[in-house]
Amino acid sequence: MNAIPAAAPEEPRVVLTARGLGKDFAGFTAVNNVDLDVEHARIHALIGPNGAGKTTVFNLMTKFLQPTRGQITLLGQDITKTRPDRIARMGMVRSFQISAVFPHLTVLENIRVALQRPNRLATQFWLPLSALDRLNGRAEELIETFGLAEWTDTRAAELSYGRKRVLEIATTLALDPQVLLLDEPLAGMGLEDVRMVAGIIRELGKTRAVLMVEHNLSVVADICDHITVLQRGEIIASGSYATVSQDPRVRTAYMGTEEP
Ligand SMILES: Nc1ncnc2c1ncn2[C@@H]1O[C@H](COP(=O)(O)OP(=O)(O)OP(=O)(O)O)[C@@H](O)[C@H]1O
């Protein structure tokens, strides 16, 4: 995986923040007083038992939900009131739990469609050869990087579930985002796919910030640098996996479900 980013690993710097973030649904407080610092070249996980508020925080950070309270910044800019479609252009993209690839297009075609969007090439009838070469070069690079070369001409519908997710992550990388948000990227996968996708996320996190909601705690322990644990909408622990897994409140929160 050497083709994704141009940037070399750097010192940690905060690229995405939340301060005092809160969300009420018809009087019910789903998220309250959440502070987050997501750093460049680090993988940050949001974990917590069912109903803890992970998805709500994720949707607030990506602006798919408007916060009731608090402030969010991206690369130093206040995005609390920014529309989600502007966020991608500012350098933050999200994946979805449900695969967003076009099933009847091949792997290469899916990647090309994703690449044409940011470049605004889709609406042009005539392209200079140099632009097409750049596009093809970048498509090949992404296909190679994500280990999809063998399936270049395979229709997305025929890919395994895990490879479909990989293709979906590859398409989100078309914008070359500095901040990547992944919503349960390993959900529903078998062991082999989990290993493959976890390895890809680990590589992506070397040169960009990744914030992910994930239930698979052994993968979180393995690849994440920072973990924020939510319970009933509030942060109960934050730090390395070694730190949070020893926290008595975290152990209690997970008791009866899955021990971190
Ligand atoms: N649109 C909504 N309207 C009302 N309540 C909501 C809404 N979305 C979420 N909630 C409530 O907010 C709380 C947090 O939900 P959320 O989906 O964020 O938790 P979660 O940690 O992602 O859970 P899970 O792990 O089960 O996906 C839950 O009690 C949920 O019922």
Boltz pocket constraint, residues with backbone or C-beta under 6 A from the ligand:
constraints:
  - pocket:
      binder: B
      contacts: [[A, 25], [A, 28], [A, 30], [A, 48], [A, 49], [A, 50], [A, 51], [A, 52], [A, 53], [A, 54], [A, 55], [A, 56], [A, 57]]
      max_distance: 6.0
